[in-house]
Amino acid sequence: MNIIFGSERMGTCFTSAPHLNEVTLLTVKWTTTFVILQKILTYFRANKLHHVANVANDWMELRQRMMTLLQEEAELEEIVKMVGMDALSPGDRLKMEAARSIREDFLHQNSFHEIDTYTSLEKQHNMMRLVLAFYDAGLDALKQGADINDIVKLPVREQIGRYKYTKEDQLAAEYEKVTRQLAAETAELLGKEGL
């Protein structure tokens, strides 16, 4: 089975792999990606393809949180254009960084890369969880008095970005490794700043 949804105007297409366990999602505009993904999941549910539509109980919640961050980023970009990034509050700067991670680490897909060409729904789910875990950990660190510049420089951000290159048989182990690294680096950051 091969399903294609698309919008010529945005240059967007969605293709599911033959066995519906790997997907490729290409887009020029991020807002369109999530709208199309919602239509696809609705299609799967309507046609009783629950093995695809019900990847995880929190899928739609994660998707909505990411979409909200991207929409807020679009609003904040107007402020940044007028007065610069330094005018933003630490919380808004963290939103901008989280949204950038959504765009660059989650939505960007390299169709020429051996592993990143197709992304399983499990990997997509883990990627969403990692990006939002960074955002949540950053919010918590900010509340405890951490500096935004230190939060955005955490080395774990690179590991989150590279998770999309993880082989399918290593997804769970790598997810746990990155999650532990995020917790350790956040704890170390708060310890260094005496918080």
C-alpha positions in Angstrom: 0.0 0.0 0.0 1.4 3.4 -0.9 -0.5 6.5 0.2 0.5 10.0 -1.0 -1.0 13.2 0.4 0.3 16.5 -0.9 0.0 20.2 -1.6 1.6 21.5 -4.7 1.6 25.0 -3.3 3.7 24.1 -0.3 5.7 21.4 -2.0 4.7 18.9 0.6 4.2 15.2 0.3 3.7 12.3 2.6 4.5 8.8 1.6 4.1 5.7 3.7 6.3 2.8 3.1 4.9 -0.5 1.7 4.3 -2.1 5.1 3.2 1.1 6.8 5.9 0.8 9.5 8.3 3.4 8.0 7.3 6.8 6.7 8.9 9.7 4.9 7.6 13.2 5.4 9.0 16.0 3.4 8.0 19.6 3.7 9.0 23.1 2.8 6.8 24.6 5.5 6.6 23.1 9.0 3.0 24.1 9.7 1.8 22.1 6.7 3.7 19.0 8.0 1.6 18.8 11.1 -1.7 19.5 9.3 -1.0 16.7 6.9 0.1 14.4 9.6 -3.2 15.0 11.4 -5.1 14.2 8.2 -3.1 11.0 7.7 -3.8 9.8 11.3 -7.5 10.6 10.8 -7.5 8.6 7.6 -5.8 5.7 9.3 -8.4 5.8 12.2 -11.3 6.1 9.8 -10.1 3.1 7.8 -9.5 1.1 11.0 -5.7 1.0 10.4 -5.2 1.2 14.2 -1.7 -0.3 14.1 -0.6 2.9 12.5 -2.9 5.5 14.0 -2.4 4.3 17.6 1.4 4.4 17.7 1.4 5.8 21.3 -1.3 7.1 23.6 0.4 10.5 23.9 1.2 10.9 20.2 -1.5 13.6 19.6 -0.6 15.4 22.8 3.1 15.6 21.8 2.1 16.7 18.3 0.0 19.5 19.7 2.7 20.7 22.1 5.2 20.8 19.2 2.7 22.6 17.0 2.1 25.1 19.7 5.8 25.8 20.1 6.2 26.3 16.4 3.2 28.7 16.3 4.6 30.6 19.3 8.0 30.8 17.6 6.4 32.4 14.5 4.9 35.1 16.7 8.2 35.6 18.6 10.1 35.9 15.4 8.3 39.2 14.7 9.6 40.6 18.0 13.1 39.3 17.2 13.1 41.0 13.8 12.2 44.3 15.5 14.3 44.4 18.6 16.6 41.3 18.5 16.8 38.0 20.4 18.2 39.6 23.5 14.9 41.4 24.1 13.2 38.1 24.7 12.7 36.7 28.2 14.6 33.5 29.0 11.4 31.5 28.7 10.8 32.8 25.2 14.3 32.2 24.2 13.9 28.6 25.3 10.8 28.4 23.2 12.7 29.6 20.2 15.4 27.0 20.8 12.9 24.2 21.3 11.1 25.2 18.1 14.4 25.3 16.2 15.1 21.8 17.5 11.6 20.7 16.3 12.3 22.1 12.8 15.9 21.0 12.5 16.0 17.7 14.5 12.5 16.4 14.0 11.0 17.8 10.8 14.1 18.0 8.7 14.7 14.6 7.0 17.6 13.7 4.8 16.2 11.6 1.9 19.7 10.7 0.8 20.8 9.3 4.2 20.8 5.5 4.6 19.0 5.6 8.0 17.2 8.9 7.9 15.4 8.2 4.5 12.7 6.3 6.3 11.7 6.9 9.9 9.6 4.4 11.8 6.7 5.7 13.9 8.4 4.5 17.0 11.5 6.6 16.2 9.3 9.6 15.4 7.6 9.2 18.8 10.9 9.0 20.6 12.2 12.0 18.8 9.1 14.1 19.8 9.6 12.9 23.4 13.3 13.9 23.4 12.8 17.4 22.0 10.0 18.1 24.5 12.0 16.5 27.3 14.8 19.1 26.6 12.2 21.9 26.6 10.6 20.7 29.9 14.0 20.2 31.5 15.0 23.7 30.3 11.8 25.2 31.8 12.5 23.5 35.1 16.1 24.7 35.1 15.0 28.3 34.4 12.5 28.1 37.3 15.4 27.1 39.5 17.5 30.0 38.4 19.7 28.5 35.7 21.0 30.8 32.9 19.4 30.4 29.5 22.8 30.6 27.8 24.0 27.6 29.8 20.8 25.6 29.0 21.0 26.1 25.2 24.7 25.1 25.3 24.0 21.7 26.9 25.9 19.0 24.9 22.9 16.7 25.0 21.2 18.9 22.4 23.6 17.4 19.8 22.6 13.9 20.9 18.9 14.7 20.5 19.6 16.0 17.0 21.5 12.8 16.1 18.9 10.5 17.4 17.3 10.4 13.9 20.3 8.5 12.7 19.9 5.7 15.2 19.4 2.3 13.8 16.0 0.7 14.4 17.3 -2.1 16.6 19.0 0.4 18.9 16.1 2.9 19.4 15.2 2.0 22.9 18.8 1.8 24.2 19.8 5.1 22.5 16.6 6.8 23.8 17.4 5.8 27.3 21.0 6.9 26.9 20.0 10.4 25.7 17.3 10.7 28.4 19.9 9.9 31.1 22.4 12.3 29.6 19.8 15.1 29.6 19.0 14.4 33.3 22.7 14.3 34.2 23.6 17.5 32.3 20.7 19.4 33.8 21.5 18.3 37.3 25.2 19.2 36.7 24.1 22.6 35.4 22.0 23.3 38.5 24.8 22.1 40.7 27.4 24.3 39.1 25.2 27.3 39.5 24.6 26.5 43.1 20.8 26.2 42.6 
